[in-house]
Amino acid sequence: MPQKKLGLFKLLKIIIIILVSVLIIMNLIYIKTAYSSKQHITTNVLTIILLVWATTFWLAIIKHSDKKK
């Protein structure tokens, strides 16, 4: 059973990293091609920063929880 959980967490980690990467790429493309107003660029940059922070925080929690076991 623990091996299945470990595999599930690795799969979940990969899926989340892929989804966050896609969101960041979409924001970068939107910044480059769409509206160039300061408000839109600021919103997209802050979204990218939030995505990176949330992913880093989540990965740190997963890494820390693995060490406790």
N, C-alpha and C positions, 0 to 999 in steps of 0.2 A: 504493500500500500504506500509506504513512503516514497518509493521510486516513481509511482504514478503521480504523486503530488509534485515531486521535484520536476518531472517532465512537463506537467501542466503549468507550473510557474515559469519555466523557461520558455514555453510556447507563448504564454501570456506576455512575458517581457518582450519577446520578439515582435508580437503583434502590436503592442503599445508603442514600441520604438518606431515601427514602420508607419503607424497612423500619425504619430507626432511628426515624423519626417515629411509625410505627405502634406500635413497641415502647414508646416513651415514653408515648404516649397510653394504651396498654393498662395500663401501670403506674400512671398517674395515675387512671384509672378504677378500677383495683383498690384503690388507696389510698382513694378516695372511697366506694366501695360495699361492699367486702368487709370483711375483718377490720380492726379498728381498734386492734389491740394494737401496742405500741411496737415490737416485734420485726419485725412485718410492714411497718410504715411505714418503719422504718430500712432494711430489705432493699430495698424498692422505691425509696426515694430514692437509695440507693447504686447500684442498678442503673441508674437514670436518669443519675446522674453518670458512671458508667463508660461508658455508651453515648455520651454527649456527648463525653467525653474521647477515646474510641477513634475516633469519627467526625472530630473536630477534628484529631487526630494523623494519621489517614489522609489527610485533605484537605490538610494541610500537606505531607506527603510527596509527594503527587501534584503539588501546586503547585511544590514545589522541584524535582522531577524534570523538569517542563516547562520550567523556567528554564534548566536545564543544556544543553538541546538547542539 
